[in-house]
Amino acid sequence: MKINDVSKLTGLPISTLRFYERKNLIPDTFVKRDVNNYRIYSEEIVEFLDDVKALLSVDFSIEELSLLVNQQLNLSYEVKKKMVEQKIKEIEDIQKRLRKSKKFLHASLEGKANFRTKC
């Protein structure tokens, strides 16, 4: 597939795809070059980029994702595992704060919260 096809299938602008490549976020296994030096993407890139979008949505940074997928860095499994475990902990902390906020808001609606403004 050409970059335009990948862009249409993933909903990502071409500029974002090129940015991801510059940041080593797209492994070479997904991209080849044709005789005219145009990028040719494998079909698996679509699923990979869907995963990238999902990880970005839970606050992985581009740099963190690059560390996880860049095979040239030779990061150990243990280092990558610690990065993922840390992100899981961060997500759990956010979920805890959100549950607390939700509980407070429900209490506010029921008139049970000490809130200066009536809802």
DSSP file with accessible surface (Angstrom, degrees, kcal/mol):
  #  RESIDUE AA STRUCTURE BP1 BP2  ACC     N-H-->O    O-->H-N    N-H-->O    O-->H-N    TCO  KAPPA ALPHA  PHI   PSI    X-CA   Y-CA   Z-CA
    1    1 A M              0   0   52      0, 0.0    40,-3.6     0, 0.0     2,-0.2   0.000 360.0 360.0 360.0 148.0    0.0    0.0    0.0
    2    2 A K    >>  -     0   0  105     38,-0.2     4,-1.9     1,-0.1     3,-0.6  -0.462 360.0-100.9 -89.0 167.1    1.1    3.5   -0.6
    3    3 A I  H 3> S+     0   0   21     36,-0.4     4,-2.6     1,-0.3     5,-0.2   0.844 121.7  57.9 -59.4 -34.8    1.1    6.2    2.2
    4    4 A N  H 3> S+     0   0   75      1,-0.2     4,-2.2     2,-0.2    -1,-0.3   0.905 106.2  49.5 -62.9 -40.5   -2.2    7.7    0.9
    5    5 A D  H <> S+     0   0   71     -3,-0.6     4,-2.4     2,-0.2    -2,-0.2   0.916 111.2  48.8 -64.0 -43.8   -3.9    4.3    1.3
    6    6 A V  H  X S+     0   0    0     -4,-1.9     4,-2.2     1,-0.2     6,-0.4   0.921 109.7  53.2 -62.9 -41.3   -2.6    3.9    4.8
    7    7 A S  H  X>S+     0   0   21     -4,-2.6     4,-2.0     1,-0.2     5,-0.5   0.928 111.0  45.5 -59.8 -45.3   -3.8    7.4    5.6
    8    8 A K  H  <5S+     0   0  148     -4,-2.2    -1,-0.2     1,-0.2    -2,-0.2   0.908 114.7  47.5 -66.1 -41.5   -7.3    6.7    4.4
    9    9 A L  H  <5S+     0   0  107     -4,-2.4    -1,-0.2     1,-0.2    -2,-0.2   0.806 122.4  33.2 -72.2 -29.6   -7.5    3.3    6.2
   10   10 A T  H  <5S-     0   0    5     -4,-2.2    -1,-0.2     2,-0.2    -2,-0.2   0.628  98.5-126.8-101.3 -17.0   -6.2    4.6    9.5
   11   11 A G  T  <5 +     0   0   66     -4,-2.0    -3,-0.2     1,-0.3    -4,-0.1   0.599  66.8 132.3  77.3  10.6   -7.6    8.2    9.5
   12   12 A L      < -     0   0   18     -5,-0.5    -1,-0.3    -6,-0.4    -2,-0.2  -0.803  61.1-115.0 -96.0 135.1   -4.1    9.5   10.1
   13   13 A P     >  -     0   0   66      0, 0.0     4,-1.9     0, 0.0     3,-0.5  -0.294  23.5-116.9 -63.3 152.3   -2.8   12.4    8.0
   14   14 A I  H  > S+     0   0   49      1,-0.2     4,-2.5     2,-0.2     5,-0.2   0.896 116.7  58.5 -56.6 -39.2    0.1   11.6    5.8
   15   15 A S  H  > S+     0   0   83      1,-0.2     4,-2.2     2,-0.2    -1,-0.2   0.877 104.7  50.6 -61.4 -35.5    2.2   14.2    7.8
   16   16 A T  H  > S+     0   0   36     -3,-0.5     4,-2.9     2,-0.2    -1,-0.2   0.917 108.5  51.6 -68.2 -41.9    1.5   12.1   11.0
   17   17 A L  H  X S+     0   0    0     -4,-1.9     4,-1.9     2,-0.2    -2,-0.2   0.925 111.8  46.3 -60.7 -43.0    2.6    8.9    9.3
   18   18 A R  H  X S+     0   0  102     -4,-2.5     4,-2.4     2,-0.2    -1,-0.2   0.897 111.3  52.6 -67.0 -38.1    5.9   10.6    8.2
   19   19 A F  H  X S+     0   0   70     -4,-2.2     4,-2.0    -5,-0.2    -2,-0.2   0.929 107.3  52.1 -61.0 -45.4    6.3   12.0   11.7
   20   20 A Y  H  <>S+     0   0   16     -4,-2.9     5,-3.1     1,-0.2     6,-0.7   0.894 109.5  50.1 -58.9 -39.9    5.9    8.6   13.2
   21   21 A E  H ><5S+     0   0   37     -4,-1.9     3,-1.8     1,-0.2    -1,-0.2   0.933 108.7  51.1 -65.0 -43.9    8.6    7.3   10.8
   22   22 A R  H 3<5S+     0   0  169     -4,-2.4    -1,-0.2     1,-0.3    -2,-0.2   0.845 110.0  50.6 -61.5 -32.8   11.0   10.1   11.7
   23   23 A K  T 3<5S-     0   0   86     -4,-2.0    -1,-0.3    -5,-0.2    -2,-0.2   0.322 115.7-117.4 -87.2   8.9   10.4    9.2   15.4
   24   24 A N  T < 5S+     0   0   80     -3,-1.8    -3,-0.2    -5,-0.1    -2,-0.1   0.828  77.0 130.0  59.2  33.0   11.2    5.5   14.7
   25   25 A L      < +     0   0    0     -5,-3.1    -4,-0.2    -6,-0.2    -5,-0.1   0.723  58.3  64.4 -86.8 -23.2    7.7    4.6   15.8
   26   26 A I  S    S-     0   0    8     -6,-0.7    -1,-0.1    -9,-0.1    -2,-0.1  -0.891  88.3-131.7-104.1 112.2    7.0    2.5   12.7
   27   27 A P    >   -     0   0   25      0, 0.0     3,-2.1     0, 0.0     4,-0.3  -0.280  17.8-118.0 -61.8 148.5    9.3   -0.5   12.5
   28   28 A D  G >  S+     0   0  111      1,-0.3     3,-1.3     2,-0.2    -2,-0.0   0.724 107.7  76.2 -58.7 -22.5   11.1   -1.1    9.2
   29   29 A T  G 3  S+     0   0  101      1,-0.3    -1,-0.3    12,-0.0     3,-0.0   0.734  96.4  48.0 -63.8 -20.3    9.2   -4.5    8.9
   30   30 A F  G <  S+     0   0   33     -3,-2.1    12,-2.0     1,-0.1     2,-0.4   0.542 109.3  58.5 -93.8 -10.6    6.1   -2.5    7.9
   31   31 A V  E <   +A   41   0A  21     -3,-1.3     2,-0.3    -4,-0.3    10,-0.2  -0.980  53.6 167.4-130.8 129.3    7.8   -0.3    5.3
   32   32 A K  E     -A   40   0A 130      8,-2.7     8,-3.0    -2,-0.4     2,-0.4  -0.810  29.1-124.0-124.1 171.7    9.7   -1.1    2.2
   33   33 A R  E     -A   39   0A 118     -2,-0.3     6,-0.2     6,-0.2     2,-0.1  -0.949  18.3-142.9-118.1 139.9   10.8    1.1   -0.7
   34   34 A D    >   -     0   0   49      4,-2.2     3,-2.2    -2,-0.4     6,-0.0  -0.220  43.5 -82.2 -88.3-174.5   10.0    0.5   -4.4
   35   35 A V  T 3  S+     0   0  145      1,-0.3    -1,-0.1     2,-0.1    -2,-0.0   0.769 133.4  50.8 -62.9 -25.1   12.3    1.1   -7.3
   36   36 A N  T 3  S-     0   0  113      2,-0.1    -1,-0.3     3,-0.0     3,-0.1   0.288 120.0-110.7 -93.0   8.3   11.3    4.8   -7.3
   37   37 A N    <   +     0   0  104     -3,-2.2     2,-0.3     1,-0.3    -2,-0.1   0.669  68.9 147.1  70.2  19.2   12.0    5.0   -3.6
   38   38 A Y        -     0   0  135      1,-0.1    -4,-2.2   -36,-0.0    -1,-0.3  -0.629  55.5-104.3 -79.9 147.3    8.4    5.4   -2.7
   39   39 A R  E     -A   33   0A  54     -2,-0.3     2,-0.5    -6,-0.2   -36,-0.4  -0.512  32.8-166.8 -71.1 135.6    7.2    3.9    0.6
   40   40 A I  E     -A   32   0A  54     -8,-3.0    -8,-2.7    -2,-0.2     2,-0.3  -0.990   9.7-156.0-124.3 119.7    5.3    0.7    0.3
   41   41 A Y  E     -A   31   0A   4    -40,-3.6   -10,-0.2    -2,-0.5     2,-0.1  -0.753  13.3-124.3 -99.4 143.9    3.5   -0.4    3.5
   42   42 A S    >   -     0   0   35    -12,-2.0     3,-1.5    -2,-0.3     4,-0.3  -0.401  28.5-113.0 -76.1 160.2    2.4   -3.9    4.4
   43   43 A E  T >> S+     0   0  153      1,-0.3     3,-1.3     2,-0.2     4,-0.5   0.791 112.2  70.5 -66.7 -25.1   -1.2   -4.5    5.2
   44   44 A E  H 3> S+     0   0  120      1,-0.2     4,-2.0     2,-0.2    -1,-0.3   0.684  78.5  79.8 -66.2 -16.2   -0.3   -5.2    8.8
   45   45 A I  H <> S+     0   0    0     -3,-1.5     4,-3.0     1,-0.2    -1,-0.2   0.846  84.3  61.4 -61.3 -31.3    0.5   -1.5    9.3
   46   46 A V  H <> S+     0   0   30     -3,-1.3     4,-2.0    -4,-0.3    -1,-0.2   0.954 107.4  41.7 -63.5 -48.5   -3.2   -0.7    9.7
   47   47 A E  H  X S+     0   0  135     -4,-0.5     4,-2.1     2,-0.2    -1,-0.2   0.912 114.4  53.0 -64.8 -40.8   -3.6   -2.9   12.8
   48   48 A F  H  X S+     0   0   33     -4,-2.0     4,-2.3     1,-0.2    -2,-0.2   0.940 109.8  47.6 -59.9 -45.1   -0.3   -1.7   14.2
   49   49 A L  H  X S+     0   0    0     -4,-3.0     4,-2.6     1,-0.2    -1,-0.2   0.844 107.2  56.3 -69.4 -30.7   -1.3    2.0   13.8
   50   50 A D  H  X S+     0   0   72     -4,-2.0     4,-2.1    -5,-0.2    -1,-0.2   0.914 108.7  48.2 -62.6 -40.5   -4.7    1.2   15.5
   51   51 A D  H  X S+     0   0   86     -4,-2.1     4,-2.6     2,-0.2    -2,-0.2   0.910 109.8  52.1 -64.5 -41.8   -2.7   -0.1   18.4
   52   52 A V  H  X S+     0   0    5     -4,-2.3     4,-2.8     1,-0.2     5,-0.2   0.938 109.0  49.7 -60.1 -46.0   -0.5    3.0   18.4
   53   53 A K  H  X S+     0   0   75     -4,-2.6     4,-1.8     1,-0.2    -1,-0.2   0.909 110.7  50.5 -60.6 -40.2   -3.6    5.3   18.5
   54   54 A A  H  X S+     0   0   52     -4,-2.1     4,-0.6     2,-0.2    -1,-0.2   0.919 112.0  46.9 -64.2 -42.7   -5.0    3.3   21.4
   55   55 A L  H ><>S+     0   0   64     -4,-2.6     5,-2.0     1,-0.2     3,-0.9   0.891 110.3  52.2 -68.4 -38.1   -1.7    3.6   23.3
   56   56 A L  H ><5S+     0   0   45     -4,-2.8     3,-1.6     1,-0.2    -1,-0.2   0.867 102.9  60.4 -64.0 -32.6   -1.5    7.3   22.6
   57   57 A S  H 3<5S+     0   0   91     -4,-1.8    -1,-0.2     1,-0.3    -2,-0.2   0.687 102.0  52.4 -70.7 -17.1   -5.0    7.7   23.9
   58   58 A V  T <<5S-     0   0   54     -3,-0.9    -1,-0.3    -4,-0.6    -2,-0.2   0.001 129.3 -93.9-107.1  28.4   -3.9    6.3   27.3
   59   59 A D  T < 5S+     0   0  108     -3,-1.6     2,-0.3     1,-0.3    -3,-0.2   0.674  71.3 150.5  73.3  21.9   -1.1    8.8   27.6
   60   60 A F      < -     0   0   15     -5,-2.0    -1,-0.3    -8,-0.1     2,-0.2  -0.682  43.1-132.0 -70.8 139.5    1.8    6.9   26.2
   61   61 A S     >  -     0   0   42     -2,-0.3     4,-2.5     1,-0.1     5,-0.2  -0.526  16.8-112.1 -87.4 163.2    4.1    9.5   24.6
   62   62 A I  H  > S+     0   0   26      1,-0.2     4,-2.6     2,-0.2     5,-0.2   0.913 120.5  52.8 -57.7 -41.9    5.6    9.2   21.1
   63   63 A E  H  > S+     0   0  111      1,-0.2     4,-2.0     2,-0.2    -1,-0.2   0.910 108.4  48.9 -63.8 -42.2    9.0    8.8   22.8
   64   64 A E  H  > S+     0   0   57      1,-0.2     4,-1.8     2,-0.2    -1,-0.2   0.928 112.8  47.6 -63.5 -44.4    7.8    6.0   25.1
   65   65 A L  H  X S+     0   0    4     -4,-2.5     4,-2.2     1,-0.2     5,-0.3   0.893 108.6  54.8 -64.5 -38.7    6.2    4.1   22.2
   66   66 A S  H  X S+     0   0   14     -4,-2.6     4,-2.4     1,-0.2    -1,-0.2   0.906 107.0  50.9 -60.3 -40.7    9.4    4.6   20.1
   67   67 A L  H  < S+     0   0   69     -4,-2.0     8,-0.3     1,-0.2    -1,-0.2   0.883 111.2  49.1 -62.7 -38.6   11.4    3.0   22.9
   68   68 A L  H  < S+     0   0   27     -4,-1.8    -2,-0.2     1,-0.2    -1,-0.2   0.872 121.9  30.4 -69.9 -37.8    9.0    0.0   23.0
   69   69 A V  H  < S+     0   0   28     -4,-2.2     2,-0.9    -5,-0.1    -2,-0.2   0.674  89.2 102.4 -99.6 -17.4    8.9   -0.7   19.3
   70   70 A N    ><  -     0   0   18     -4,-2.4     3,-1.0    -5,-0.3     5,-0.4  -0.548  47.0-172.7 -75.7 105.5   12.4    0.4   18.1
   71   71 A Q  G >  S+     0   0  128     -2,-0.9     3,-1.0     1,-0.2    -1,-0.2   0.736  77.4  69.4 -69.1 -23.5   14.3   -2.9   17.7
   72   72 A Q  G 3  S+     0   0  132      1,-0.2    -1,-0.2     2,-0.1    -2,-0.1   0.748  90.6  61.3 -69.8 -21.5   17.6   -1.0   17.1
   73   73 A L  G <  S-     0   0   86     -3,-1.0    -1,-0.2    -6,-0.1    -2,-0.2   0.694  91.8-148.3 -77.8 -19.5   17.7    0.2   20.7
   74   74 A N    <   +     0   0  139     -3,-1.0     2,-0.2    -4,-0.3    -3,-0.1   0.862  24.9 179.7  54.0  40.3   17.9   -3.4   22.0
   75   75 A L        -     0   0   52     -5,-0.4    -1,-0.2    -8,-0.3    -2,-0.1  -0.525  30.6-110.8 -68.8 141.2   16.0   -2.6   25.1
   76   76 A S     >  -     0   0   58     -2,-0.2     4,-2.2     1,-0.1     5,-0.2  -0.269  18.5-114.5 -70.8 159.7   15.6   -5.7   27.3
   77   77 A Y  H  > S+     0   0  163      1,-0.2     4,-3.0     2,-0.2     5,-0.2   0.892 117.3  56.6 -58.2 -40.5   12.2   -7.3   27.8
   78   78 A E  H  > S+     0   0  102      2,-0.2     4,-2.3     1,-0.2    -1,-0.2   0.890 106.3  48.5 -62.4 -40.7   12.5   -6.3   31.5
   79   79 A V  H  > S+     0   0   65      2,-0.2     4,-1.9     1,-0.2    -1,-0.2   0.942 114.5  45.6 -65.1 -45.3   12.9   -2.6   30.7
   80   80 A K  H  X S+     0   0   40     -4,-2.2     4,-2.2     1,-0.2    -2,-0.2   0.908 111.3  53.2 -64.4 -39.7   10.0   -2.6   28.3
   81   81 A K  H  X S+     0   0   79     -4,-3.0     4,-2.9     1,-0.2    -1,-0.2   0.919 107.5  51.0 -61.8 -43.0    7.9   -4.6   30.9
   82   82 A K  H  X S+     0   0  136     -4,-2.3     4,-2.4     1,-0.2    -1,-0.2   0.893 108.4  52.6 -62.7 -38.4    8.6   -2.0   33.6
   83   83 A M  H  X S+     0   0   41     -4,-1.9     4,-2.0     2,-0.2    -1,-0.2   0.932 112.5  44.3 -61.7 -45.1    7.5    0.8   31.2
   84   84 A V  H  X S+     0   0   59     -4,-2.2     4,-2.5     2,-0.2    -2,-0.2   0.916 112.5  51.4 -68.0 -42.5    4.2   -0.9   30.5
   85   85 A E  H  X S+     0   0   96     -4,-2.9     4,-2.3     1,-0.2    -1,-0.2   0.899 109.1  51.5 -61.3 -39.6    3.7   -1.8   34.2
   86   86 A Q  H  X S+     0   0   99     -4,-2.4     4,-2.4     2,-0.2    -1,-0.2   0.914 109.7  49.4 -63.5 -41.4    4.3    1.9   35.1
   87   87 A K  H  X S+     0   0   10     -4,-2.0     4,-2.5     2,-0.2    -2,-0.2   0.907 108.7  52.7 -66.3 -38.8    1.7    3.0   32.5
   88   88 A I  H  X S+     0   0   82     -4,-2.5     4,-2.6     1,-0.2    -1,-0.2   0.930 109.4  49.8 -60.7 -43.4   -0.8    0.5   33.9
   89   89 A K  H  X S+     0   0  101     -4,-2.3     4,-2.4     1,-0.2    -2,-0.2   0.923 109.8  50.6 -61.9 -42.8   -0.2    2.0   37.4
   90   90 A E  H  X S+     0   0   65     -4,-2.4     4,-2.2     2,-0.2    -1,-0.2   0.917 111.0  48.7 -61.0 -42.6   -0.7    5.5   36.0
   91   91 A I  H  X S+     0   0   47     -4,-2.5     4,-2.8     2,-0.2    -2,-0.2   0.917 110.4  50.9 -64.4 -42.2   -4.0    4.4   34.4
   92   92 A E  H  X S+     0   0  104     -4,-2.6     4,-2.3     1,-0.2    -2,-0.2   0.898 109.3  51.2 -63.1 -37.9   -5.2    2.8   37.6
   93   93 A D  H  X S+     0   0   63     -4,-2.4     4,-2.2     2,-0.2    -1,-0.2   0.915 110.9  48.1 -64.4 -42.1   -4.4    6.0   39.5
   94   94 A I  H  X S+     0   0   56     -4,-2.2     4,-2.6     2,-0.2    -2,-0.2   0.927 110.5  51.5 -64.0 -43.1   -6.4    8.0   37.0
   95   95 A Q  H  X S+     0   0   92     -4,-2.8     4,-2.6     1,-0.2    -2,-0.2   0.903 108.4  52.1 -60.7 -40.0   -9.3    5.5   37.2
   96   96 A K  H  X S+     0   0  143     -4,-2.3     4,-2.1     1,-0.2    -1,-0.2   0.929 111.0  46.6 -62.1 -45.7   -9.3    5.8   41.0
   97   97 A R  H  X S+     0   0  152     -4,-2.2     4,-2.5     1,-0.2    -2,-0.2   0.898 112.3  51.1 -64.4 -38.7   -9.4    9.6   40.8
   98   98 A L  H  X S+     0   0  110     -4,-2.6     4,-2.8     2,-0.2    -2,-0.2   0.903 108.5  50.9 -66.1 -40.8  -12.2    9.4   38.2
   99   99 A R  H  X S+     0   0  151     -4,-2.6     4,-2.6     2,-0.2    -1,-0.2   0.920 111.2  49.1 -60.8 -42.6  -14.3    7.0   40.4
  100  100 A K  H  X S+     0   0  165     -4,-2.1     4,-2.3     2,-0.2    -2,-0.2   0.925 112.7  47.1 -63.3 -44.3  -13.9    9.4   43.3
  101  101 A S  H  X S+     0   0   64     -4,-2.5     4,-2.5     2,-0.2    -2,-0.2   0.909 111.8  50.7 -63.7 -41.7  -15.0   12.4   41.2
  102  102 A K  H  X S+     0   0  133     -4,-2.8     4,-2.6     2,-0.2    -2,-0.2   0.921 109.6  50.5 -63.1 -42.6  -17.9   10.5   39.8
  103  103 A K  H  X S+     0   0  161     -4,-2.6     4,-2.4     1,-0.2    -1,-0.2   0.924 111.2  49.1 -61.5 -43.7  -19.0    9.5   43.3
  104  104 A F  H  X S+     0   0   81     -4,-2.3     4,-2.5     2,-0.2    -2,-0.2   0.917 110.5  50.3 -62.4 -43.2  -18.8   13.1   44.5
  105  105 A L  H  X S+     0   0  102     -4,-2.5     4,-2.4     2,-0.2    -2,-0.2   0.911 109.9  49.8 -64.8 -40.9  -20.8   14.3   41.5
  106  106 A H  H  X S+     0   0   94     -4,-2.6     4,-1.7     1,-0.2    -1,-0.2   0.928 111.2  49.6 -61.2 -43.4  -23.5   11.7   42.1
  107  107 A A  H  <>S+     0   0   26     -4,-2.4     5,-2.9     1,-0.2     6,-0.9   0.895 108.9  53.5 -62.8 -37.6  -23.6   12.9   45.7
  108  108 A S  H ><5S+     0   0   13     -4,-2.5     3,-1.3     4,-0.2    11,-0.4   0.922 107.3  50.1 -62.4 -43.9  -23.9   16.5   44.5
  109  109 A L  H 3<5S+     0   0  132     -4,-2.4    -1,-0.2     1,-0.3    -2,-0.2   0.830 111.4  49.1 -63.7 -31.5  -26.9   15.7   42.3
  110  110 A E  T 3<5S-     0   0  117     -4,-1.7    -1,-0.3    -5,-0.2    -2,-0.2   0.418 115.7-115.9 -87.8   0.4  -28.5   13.9   45.3
  111  111 A G  T < 5S+     0   0   65     -3,-1.3    -3,-0.2    -4,-0.3    -2,-0.1   0.686  87.4 112.2  75.3  17.0  -27.9   16.9   47.6
  112  112 A K      < +     0   0  157     -5,-2.9     2,-0.3    -6,-0.2    -4,-0.2   0.489  52.2  88.2-100.3  -4.9  -25.6   14.9   49.8
  113  113 A A  S    S-     0   0   23     -6,-0.9     2,-1.5    -8,-0.1    -9,-0.0  -0.691  81.6-119.5 -97.8 147.2  -22.3   16.6   49.0
  114  114 A N        +     0   0  168     -2,-0.3     2,-0.4     2,-0.0    -6,-0.1  -0.711  57.0 152.4 -80.8  91.7  -20.9   19.6   50.7
  115  115 A F        -     0   0  106     -2,-1.5     4,-0.1     1,-0.1    -2,-0.0  -0.987  46.2-142.7-129.6 131.1  -20.8   21.7   47.7
  116  116 A R  S    S+     0   0  255     -2,-0.4     2,-0.5     2,-0.1    -1,-0.1   0.786  87.3  56.9 -68.2 -27.2  -21.1   25.5   47.8
  117  117 A T  S    S-     0   0   97     -3,-0.0     2,-0.2     0, 0.0    -1,-0.0  -0.899  86.3-125.3-108.8 132.4  -23.1   25.8   44.6
  118  118 A K              0   0  204     -2,-0.5    -9,-0.1     1,-0.1    -2,-0.1  -0.527 360.0 360.0 -73.7 140.3  -26.4   24.0   44.3
  119  119 A C              0   0  110    -11,-0.4    -1,-0.1    -2,-0.2    -4,-0.0  -0.663 360.0 360.0 -92.4 360.0  -26.7   21.7   41.2
